[in-house]
């Protein structure tokens, strides 16, 4: 609901307050500019809501120390800006809010709408990373060397809060499917 009350974004603010919102006006903004007002709120048109700059209001958050040091808490937008753009400058919403056919609101006609589950697992992570495994056996040991590359995300993986981690694990199974060895690392 907060996102749909944002009227504009100030990219110069990097403290998590880079947006102007007036929820008391009871207007919900979205990219569907032909929407009609509902009995429970008015409708506003915002093309900005479909651009990565919109996400920067929160996902470009830094803390500044009085001595001058800076800690990036949510660097996603800065990472996206600095990326070589192998995806052709795809906006955040294209990956994190994929389009589908459905109702924009209960009772409205079916049209193209964007998902709001913001899922980071499954297909999204699968498109972001490519991996290779090299196996070698010697002196009674099985060695597994994994390499992961970010080939499909417009920002670092993992990104976001500093406590986010990417867990990578390997399991060795016997011919009955029982785990005989496993190892995992956090990045």
C-alpha positions as CSV (number, residue, x, y, z in Angstrom):
1,X,0.0,0.0,0.0
2,X,2.9,2.4,0.7
3,X,4.3,2.0,-2.8
4,X,0.9,3.0,-4.3
5,X,0.7,6.2,-2.3
6,X,4.2,7.5,-3.4
7,X,3.8,10.6,-5.5
8,X,7.4,11.3,-6.4
9,X,11.0,10.1,-5.6
10,X,14.0,12.2,-4.7
11,X,17.1,10.3,-5.8
12,X,19.4,12.6,-3.8
13,X,18.2,11.2,-0.5
14,X,19.9,8.0,0.4
15,X,18.5,7.5,3.9
16,X,15.4,5.5,3.2
17,X,13.3,8.7,3.0
18,X,13.7,9.4,-0.7
19,X,10.0,9.6,-1.5
20,X,7.0,11.9,-1.0
21,X,3.8,10.2,0.0
22,X,0.4,11.6,1.2
23,X,-1.7,8.6,2.2
24,X,-4.2,10.9,3.8
25,X,-5.3,12.1,0.3
26,X,-6.6,8.5,-0.3
27,X,-5.1,8.3,-3.8
28,X,-3.5,5.1,-5.1
29,X,-1.0,5.6,-7.9
30,X,-0.2,3.0,-10.5
31,X,0.9,2.6,-14.1
32,X,-2.7,1.9,-15.4
33,X,-3.7,5.4,-16.4
34,X,-7.1,4.4,-17.6
35,X,-8.3,3.2,-14.2
36,X,-11.5,4.6,-12.8
37,X,-11.9,5.7,-9.1
38,X,-13.3,3.1,-6.7
39,X,-15.6,3.8,-3.8
40,X,-12.7,3.2,-1.4
41,X,-10.0,5.3,-3.0
42,X,-9.2,7.6,-5.9
43,X,-6.9,6.6,-8.7
44,X,-3.7,8.4,-9.8
45,X,-1.5,7.8,-12.8
46,X,2.2,7.3,-12.3
47,X,4.6,6.1,-15.0
48,X,7.4,6.4,-12.5
49,X,6.1,3.3,-10.6
50,X,7.3,1.1,-13.5
51,X,10.9,2.5,-13.5
52,X,13.9,1.4,-11.4
53,X,14.2,5.0,-10.0
54,X,10.9,4.4,-8.2
55,X,12.5,1.4,-6.3
56,X,15.6,3.6,-5.4
57,X,13.5,5.5,-2.9
58,X,14.0,2.6,-0.5
59,X,16.6,0.4,-2.3
60,X,19.3,3.0,-2.3
61,X,19.8,3.4,1.4
62,X,23.1,4.4,3.1
63,X,24.0,5.3,6.6
64,X,26.6,8.1,7.0
65,X,29.0,8.2,9.9
66,X,29.9,11.6,11.3
67,X,33.6,10.9,10.5
68,X,32.6,10.5,6.8
69,X,32.4,6.7,6.3
70,X,29.3,5.3,4.6
71,X,27.6,2.0,5.0
72,X,25.4,0.8,2.2
73,X,22.3,-1.0,3.7
74,X,20.3,-1.4,0.5
75,X,22.7,-0.9,-2.4
76,X,20.5,-2.5,-5.1
77,X,19.8,0.6,-7.1
78,X,23.5,1.8,-7.1
79,X,24.5,-1.7,-8.1
80,X,22.0,-1.7,-10.9
81,X,23.2,1.7,-12.1
82,X,26.8,0.5,-12.1
83,X,26.1,-2.8,-13.9
84,X,27.3,-3.3,-17.4
85,X,23.6,-3.9,-18.3
86,X,23.9,-7.2,-20.0
87,X,20.1,-7.4,-19.8
88,X,19.7,-4.2,-21.8
89,X,18.7,-1.9,-19.0
90,X,15.8,-4.0,-17.8
91,X,14.0,-2.2,-14.9
92,X,13.6,-3.8,-11.5
93,X,9.9,-4.4,-11.9
94,X,10.5,-6.6,-15.0
95,X,12.2,-9.2,-12.9
96,X,10.7,-8.7,-9.5
97,X,7.1,-8.0,-10.6
98,X,6.6,-10.2,-13.7
99,X,3.5,-9.4,-15.7
100,X,0.5,-11.8,-16.0
101,X,-3.1,-11.7,-17.0
102,X,-5.5,-10.9,-14.2
103,X,-7.6,-8.3,-12.3
104,X,-5.9,-5.1,-11.1
105,X,-8.5,-5.0,-8.4
106,X,-11.4,-7.2,-7.3
107,X,-14.2,-6.9,-9.9
108,X,-12.2,-5.1,-12.6
109,X,-11.8,-6.4,-16.1
110,X,-8.9,-8.8,-16.8
111,X,-5.8,-7.2,-18.2
112,X,-2.0,-7.3,-18.0
113,X,-1.0,-6.7,-14.3
114,X,2.2,-7.2,-12.4
115,X,2.8,-9.7,-9.6
116,X,3.3,-8.3,-6.1
117,X,4.8,-11.3,-4.3
118,X,8.4,-10.1,-5.0
119,X,9.7,-13.7,-4.7
120,X,13.4,-14.1,-4.8
121,X,13.5,-17.8,-4.9
122,X,12.9,-20.3,-7.7
123,X,12.8,-19.0,-11.2
124,X,14.2,-15.5,-10.4
125,X,17.3,-16.8,-8.7
126,X,17.6,-19.5,-11.4
127,X,17.8,-16.8,-14.1
128,X,20.3,-14.7,-12.1
129,X,23.1,-17.3,-11.6
130,X,24.9,-19.9,-13.7
131,X,27.0,-22.6,-12.2
132,X,29.5,-25.2,-13.2
133,X,30.8,-28.2,-11.2
134,X,34.0,-30.0,-11.8
135,X,34.5,-33.4,-10.2
136,X,37.7,-35.2,-9.6
137,X,38.6,-38.4,-7.7
138,X,42.0,-39.0,-6.3
139,X,43.5,-40.8,-3.3
140,X,40.1,-42.0,-2.2
141,X,38.6,-38.5,-2.2
142,X,35.9,-36.9,-4.3
143,X,36.6,-33.2,-4.9
144,X,33.9,-30.9,-6.1
145,X,34.8,-27.4,-7.4
146,X,31.9,-25.1,-8.0
147,X,31.9,-21.8,-9.8
148,X,29.0,-19.4,-9.9
149,X,28.5,-16.4,-12.1
150,X,26.0,-13.6,-12.0
151,X,24.8,-13.7,-15.6
152,X,21.2,-12.5,-15.3
153,X,20.8,-10.1,-12.5
154,X,21.2,-6.4,-12.9
155,X,22.7,-6.1,-9.4
156,X,24.9,-8.2,-7.1
157,X,23.8,-11.6,-5.9
158,X,23.1,-11.6,-3.0
159,X,22.2,-7.9,-2.6
160,X,20.2,-5.9,-0.1
161,X,20.7,-5.9,3.7
162,X,24.2,-6.9,4.7
163,X,22.9,-10.0,6.5
164,X,21.7,-11.5,3.3
165,X,23.6,-14.6,2.2
166,X,23.7,-17.0,-0.7
167,X,24.0,-20.6,0.5
168,X,25.6,-23.1,-1.8
169,X,25.7,-26.7,-1.0
170,X,26.8,-30.1,-2.4
171,X,25.4,-33.5,-1.5
172,X,26.9,-36.8,-2.5
173,X,24.3,-39.6,-2.7
174,X,24.9,-43.3,-2.9
175,X,23.0,-45.5,-5.4
176,X,20.0,-45.8,-2.9
177,X,19.7,-42.0,-2.6
178,X,21.2,-41.8,0.9
179,X,23.4,-38.8,1.7
180,X,26.9,-40.0,2.3
181,X,28.6,-36.6,2.3
182,X,27.7,-32.9,2.2
183,X,29.2,-29.5,2.4
184,X,27.7,-26.0,2.4
185,X,29.1,-22.5,2.3
186,X,27.6,-19.1,2.9
187,X,28.6,-16.1,0.8
